[in-house]
Amino acid sequence: MTSSESHTVTIYIAGDLAEAKTTCRNFCFEVGLCVTVEPTSFIYTGGEEAGVRVGLINYPRFPSSPEEINGKAFALADRLMRDLCQHSYSVVTPTETHWHSRRPA
């Protein structure tokens, strides 16, 4: 048995599940990473949109620092935003929730 300090990060973004999986697969192959990809629904005032929840953990077989995990999460979220043709995403860490938008202010 191996263990490491827990650190989880979750990316929330709207878009197509199959396309998100493809983007995650390519990103993971490039940087050496394992993520979970789950379908989710965003329900908001006046509407609903399909999207994904992408999870990263501090995997004990290949432990990383929280900063490394966060960095990979933000890089992946940026790639997902581009590939899924979205304007924004959220990244949730154990201590903060970050919202990134490329919409004009």
N, C-alpha and C positions, 0 to 999 in steps of 0.2 A: 504494500500500500504506500502511496505517495500522496502528499498533500502540499498545498501552497496557500498563502494568504488569499482570502476571497476578494475578488474585485469583478463586478459585473457592469456591463455597459449595454444599453439598449438603444437602437436606432429606430425611430418611427418615421415612416415616409409613405405617402400615397403612391400608387402606381401598380403596374401589372406584376403579379407574383412570378410568372415564368421568366420575365425579363429581369426581375430582381435576383432570382436564383442564378441566372446566367452571369450577371454582373458580379455577384458574390463569389461564384465559382472561379471566375477569371482573376478577381482580386486576391482570393485566398491562394491560388496557385502562384501568383506573382510574389507575394510577400511572406508566404508560409503562415497560414492562419486557418482556424476552423471556426465557423459561425453557425448559428441556427437561423433559419428563415421560416417565419410563420405568417400565414395570411391574417389580416386583421381588418376591421371596419372602423372608419372614423365617422361618428354621428355628431352632427353639429346643427346649430340653429338653421333650419331651412334646408338641410341636405344630408347626404351620406356619400362617402367615397371609400372605395376599396384600397387597401394598401398592404404594407408588410411591417412586421416587427423583426428586426435583425438583432440577435444576441451574441455578445462576446463575453467570455469568462477568462479568468486566470487559470488556464488548463495546467494541472500539476505536472503532466509529462513534459511540457515546455513552458515553465513559469516565466512570467514577464512582470515588469513593474507596472503600477497603475498608469504612469505616464505613457509607457509604450502602448498599453492597451487602449487608452484614450486616444492617442495619436492615430492608431490604426482605425479606430472607430470613426474619427472625423474624416480621415482620408477616404474610407469606404463610403461614408454618408455623402461626401462631395461627389464621388463617382456615381452613386445611385441617383443623386439629384439630376446629374447630367443625363445618364442613360435612361432614366424613367421620365425625362422631360418635366420635372417638377420645379417649383419655385422655392420650396422650403422643406426643411426636415427638423426633427428634434432629436437630440442625443441626451439620454438620461444616464448620469453616473451616480454612484452612491451618495454624493453630496450636492449635486447641482443638476438642473435641467437647462440645456442650451437649445435655443431656437435660432436657426440660421435661415435667412431669406435672401434671395437675389432680386427680389422685387424692388422697384424704386421706392425710396423712403417717402 
